Amino acid sequence: MTESTLPTEEGLKRYTGGYMTELREPIACTCKPTCQRLCAGECGCEACSVMFSIFCDESGCFPNTPAELESSLRRYRGDPVEKT
């Protein structure tokens, strides 16, 4: 399988020019219209996966379990975080 180097139509809506530019090398957003409002790369989009990783790094959340991942995704997307 080869990696897409061009943004999808949805990627063009999500990032200026369709590329995540937080790193030295821009990464094309390959999201689909069915992706979450704030995709974390679940669809295979490297740009959104990197953005979620940056969020986790900056917020100090390093999800190691499915529950921690779910909590981190909720915080990333601004959804209410369930109390445990």
C-alpha positions in Angstrom: 0.0 0.0 0.0 1.4 3.4 -0.9 0.9 6.5 1.1 -1.1 9.4 -0.3 0.9 12.5 -0.6 -2.0 14.7 -1.7 -4.8 15.9 0.6 -8.3 14.7 0.1 -11.2 17.1 -0.5 -12.1 16.7 3.2 -8.4 17.4 4.1 -8.6 20.6 2.2 -11.5 21.7 4.5 -9.6 20.7 7.7 -6.2 22.2 7.1 -5.1 25.3 5.2 -4.0 24.0 1.9 -4.9 20.5 3.0 -1.6 20.0 4.9 -0.8 19.8 8.6 2.2 22.1 9.0 3.2 21.8 12.6 6.3 19.8 11.8 9.2 20.6 9.4 7.7 18.5 6.6 4.0 19.2 5.8 1.7 16.1 6.0 -1.3 15.8 3.8 -4.7 15.3 5.5 -6.4 12.2 4.0 -9.6 12.4 6.0 -12.9 11.4 4.7 -16.3 13.2 5.2 -17.2 10.5 7.7 -14.3 11.3 10.0 -14.9 12.8 13.5 -15.0 16.6 13.7 -11.5 16.4 15.2 -10.1 13.3 13.8 -7.2 11.7 15.7 -6.1 9.5 12.8 -8.5 6.7 13.3 -9.2 6.7 9.6 -5.5 6.3 8.8 -4.8 10.0 8.3 -1.2 10.6 9.4 -1.7 14.4 9.7 -4.5 14.0 12.2 -2.6 11.2 14.1 0.3 13.6 14.4 -1.9 16.4 15.7 -3.4 14.1 18.3 0.1 13.0 19.4 1.1 16.7 19.7 -2.0 17.3 21.8 -1.1 14.4 24.0 2.5 15.5 24.4 1.5 19.1 25.2 -1.3 18.1 27.7 0.8 15.5 29.4 -1.6 12.7 28.6 0.0 9.5 27.4 -2.8 6.9 27.0 -1.7 3.4 27.7 -5.1 1.7 28.0 -8.3 1.8 26.0 -10.0 3.8 28.8 -7.1 6.3 28.9 -7.3 6.6 25.1 -11.0 7.3 25.2 -10.5 9.9 27.9 -7.7 11.6 25.9 -9.9 11.6 22.7 -12.7 13.2 24.7 -10.4 16.0 25.9 -8.9 16.4 22.4 -12.4 16.8 20.9 -13.7 19.0 23.8 -16.3 16.4 24.8 -17.3 16.0 28.4 -14.9 13.6 30.2 -16.7 11.0 32.2 -15.8 10.8 35.9 -14.4 7.5 37.1 
